[in-house]
């Protein structure tokens, strides 16, 4: 079964003992190294991950990475979800090596090749049949943001309309158009003149209800509000070309959309002839416990955005859409690196392994166990405001506790505590990310090959990190109040 295959990735190494995770009570050395110092001196201030994860990664295998000091960490960031099979999966590596030895071209623009033909066949076989039987595939540039840009252009071309609906908390990328569709204001505030006619609507998030009542039917209210904006002749928003949505908000704090809300979006889009764009860039290919997260709602989008896991760790993005919307003229959207042959080889093999080993089921089962164990931790740690998950996409929202509320009457986010938890976890060998409102959600995006031993390590380290970080906070409060 899957866990046996997961175990073999590490133990098959001739240096398997070197990949042991830190023992209980072991604290790793996070002191700066010459490599890290040079990065700080040479690289732009725009770098982000190294500020909270000061690592120089030397090698990687499965779910584990090793820094240049030889210290081993469990990687629950995994390229922001771009490594569904973890690092250096032997079958993916073999497929790439065989392509190189066969003198495969690196790039072919949109000229076809056996590798591209095989990749498209594998992708269509991976998408739900009801969608893929009517689908066309469009290759974009190498990043997920390129897929977002292509989809918005396509929707505007098809409908002749200009406005787009996005959602509070949504993340769709950092290029000019994609950033316009992203909720986070930190990256948007310095930029004037972003894409016009973008309107943000409430995304169901009962823990921080936009409607002032955390006990209400948040999904129903959000859908009713959106409908009223679009059908009210005084609503102020022209009928949009598209609605773009993440079935699970990732950067927004691991917030799964309720199935009934997604179903309501589908119905509304059908009524008003709006294209429904499903952003599966982080959720796609088994992450949520299904091959695609929209399958949980039993709906068919008009356009699906894919990247990250799509290339098996190598850069690639595509959009797939119903062929009736193929309104492009030849050359209407292009990009030099849309013909990344090695990414197609890697991606095709990755899809094969995910389906063959049923890693989406493994994600659902092990993710469910992790969720239950995190809920148990919540009973122990009062500052865990909420545990949210879908498959192996998990988040802990951390709050100040003791009835502390923000100006909207919602639990006060504790971003400082979250940063401390992330730091203490790293010192013990666990790499995790932050997200959500004020960066107060500790996020886990491990590879889909995570095994039970590694899951136990996650729970143990988070328990320790939450405890130590809380002690730091309590000590500081004692000094201030003293």
C-alpha angles and dihedrals in degrees: 000000000000098000091055090054090047092053093050093058091069102030094049088069114102086227096046094139088061089064097061114133118241115283124242110288094015115135118199127222111253097174116138117267130203089259092055092045092053091050090053091050098044107033127077122262086248091083109113118170096056090061092066099021105044097187135136101205112212103175140354139201129179110320093343136085130192124211125217089268090059094251116146125223133184106238111223091161096060096181091313087300097318094118107064092162094041125235124335098353103194096229093049091046091050092051091052093046091050090051091051093047088050089056093245112182115249096219133015104169101223096325108124129245138172089263092053093046091051091047093052091048091051093047094050089049090051097050115081109279095235088058101036096051089068098031135119122196124221121191115218134183119298101276136068090242088062089058090051092051092049093049094051091049090050093049092050091047093050097046103029088226129122111204125089131195118220131166139248109262093021122141121199105155145285104269116107099267096034091050089054087060094047119097101211109103096196093081095034102051097074093050121081124196101029118171109304130229098039115142126194122215132186116277113208106268110148093177086067102023115199088206099060098249119090091187095057129096094272095182093052092047093048092050093046091050092051092048092049091053092053101041100036108098086214094045093108098225122103116224105282129232091225148000112219119198143165111227085214118021106228110177086030090068110282097289114166115210113234113250093235091054093052089047089052090052090052092051093047092049091050092050095049098033094242121152113244109216115196113202104211094160093120101019100047130106102035103317095121097044092268126071088251125019094225087067089074087069095044093232136129118228123209094230130021121200117210135180136116102057090026092083096040090243097324120102115271137130135184141171122218120199143164109283092233087072095054094120097147122125115219108286092009090134124018145160133182097229098047088100098065100156098185090052089052091051091047093044095049092051091046092054090049093053094045091054097038094050093036090232090168088064090045089052090051095048100042092037089054091052091049091049091054091048091049089051087054089052088052089062089056100041113054094195093067098099097181141354115216129180149151115188111313093345106097137166140182115205109209122207138181093248128199091094094300109163134186126230090279093053094253126128110285110250115234104212093164091056090048091054090049091050090051091049095047090048090052091051087057096047106269122120112203135156137230127227143141130073110351090352091282098134118092104214130204120198104163122172114273089247092068109140133211094261090054092046089054089051090054093053094046094049094045090050091053094043094049090050097047094043091052091051090054090052093047092049091051091048090051091054093047095045093042 
